[in-house]
Amino acid sequence: MSQKDDTKEPTMTLCATKRLFKIDGKKEFRWVEAKVSDLAQRAEVRCLYCKGAVRLHFKKQAHGMEDHCEHKAHQDSVFCRAGHFFEDEHRESLNPVE
C-alpha cells in the first residue's frame, strides 16, 4: 500500500500581486508576477496559476522554510498545479480573486 508524501517542499515562491500602472494617462491596477520575499505582509495577492486566494508565509528563523505562499482553500490546492495537494487535473479556482 503506497502512502502519499505530505512532506513536499513549498514550491509557491511566486504569486500574483496588484500593482498600479499608468496607461494612456489613466491609472489602473494590474496583476503581475512577484516573488513572495519581495512583498509586504499585507499585499493583495493571488495564485499565479488558478487565481485563487493565497496566504503568505515568511521565513522566521535562519534554518526555517523559505518565503512562500499556500492556498487558503483546500479545494484550490487540490486542483491547482502549484498546490500542495495537487492530484492530476488543473483548473481555475471556483472563487478567483479579481
N, C-alpha and C positions, 0 to 999 in steps of 0.2 A: 504494500500500500504506500503510495507516494504522499508526501506531506508538502504542502505549499510553503515556500520560503518567504516568511514575513519579515525578514531582516534586510530587505532590499535597501540599498543606499539611496538617499534622496537624489533625484535627477532633475528636479524642477528648480534650477538655479536661475532660470529666466522666466519672466512673466510679461504681461502687457500692462502698461500704465498710461493714464491720460496725461497728455502734455498739451500746452497751449501753443497754437501756431497762428501766425498772421498770414492769411492767404487772400490776395487781391484786396488788401486793405481791411479785411474783416478778421476778427479774432474768432478762432474756433478750436475746440478740443478734439484731439485725435488719439487713438490708441497706438502706442509704439512699443516695441520690444525693449526691455530693460533688464539688467542684472539685479537680482534681489539685493545684493550687497551695496548697490548704488542708491537704493530707495530709502525714504524715511519710513518710520514705523506706521504712520497713518496715511500712506499713499493710497490712492484709489487704484486697485489692481484687479486683474482677472487672468485666467489661464490663457496662454498663447494658443492652445490647440482647440479646446472645447468652449472657450469664452465663459466658463463657469467661475463662480466666486472662489477665491483662494485666500488662505491665511498666511501671513509672512512669519517666518521663524528666523531669528538672528542668532549667530554664534555667541554664546555667553561665556565659554571657557576656552582656553588655548587648545585643549585637546578635544573639544566638542565638535558636533556636526557643523558643516559649513552652512552659510546662509542659504535658505531655500524657502519654497512655499509648498503648501499642501492644499488640496481641495477641501472646502468646508463641507460639502455634501458627499457622503459615501457613494451615492449613485454616480456623481460626476467622476469620481476616482475609478470606478469600475469600468466606465465606458470611454474614458479618455486615454489616449496612447501614452500620455505622460503621467498618468495616475499610478499611485502605489499599488492599487488592487486591480489594475487593468487585466481584462481577460482576453478577448480577441476581436471585439467589434468596436471600432471607434465611432463615436457620434458626438454631435454638438450638445451642450448642456440643455436640459429642459427649461432651465431658468438662467439664461445668459445675462451677464452684466452688460448693460448698454452704456 
